[in-house]
Amino acid sequence: MLKWATVSLFAYVAVVFAVQVPLGPALHGALVPTFAFDGEHATALAAVLGTTISPYLFFWQAGQELHRRHLKALYWSAVLNGVLAAPLMAVIMLLAGNPRVMGRLTVSRPLAAAGWAATAIMALVSLGLFVL
């Protein structure tokens, strides 16, 4: 089961090959930081901290307390995140393909196919939880 869940992660690799990004500006933007004190950068900082520090703190706290109840709650919260991922991915795919939302930047056919494939895999894994 875990093998099939891992397959959905290959969508990230597929995106690298499907999207044509100019490497020079992309590398410069990735390696040379720019700082500005505005709402967009504050939001990005909150997102980075939320996605890196929060999981670390959950595992650190679980390791410190070592109570089975806490570890079980952490495990089931991860399961819940996995189950909710497929519907959220479907909404994202619908929005990414909608020209009223995205304008001229709608997702291309190859990316849409990869995104829907990843969404389908996540949905099948989630359904497998209830069937198996």
C-alpha positions, 0 to 999 in steps of 0.5 A: 500500500505504501508503495502505491502512495509513493508513486504519487510523489513522482508527479513532482518529478514529472513537473520538472520535465514538463514545465519549461523554466529558464534555468538561469533566472530560476537558479538565481531566484532559488539561490539569491534571496530577496527580502521585502517587508510586505504582506506577500513575503510575510505570508510566504515566511509563515508558509515556510515556517508552518510546513517545516517547523510544525511537523518537526515540533509534532515529532519532537513532542511525540518523542519527548512524551512517548505516550502511546495515545499521543503517537496514535493521535499523530499517526491518525492525523497523518492518515486524515491528511492523506485521506483529505489530500485527494479531494483537495487535489481535485479542487486544485486541478479544477481551479488550475484548468479553469480560465475564469480563475487562471486566465491565460495561465491555465494548466497544460494538457500534460501537466493536467494529465499528471495532476489528475493521475496523482489525484487518482492515485491518492484517491485509490490509496484513500479508498484502499483504507476503507476497503482493505 
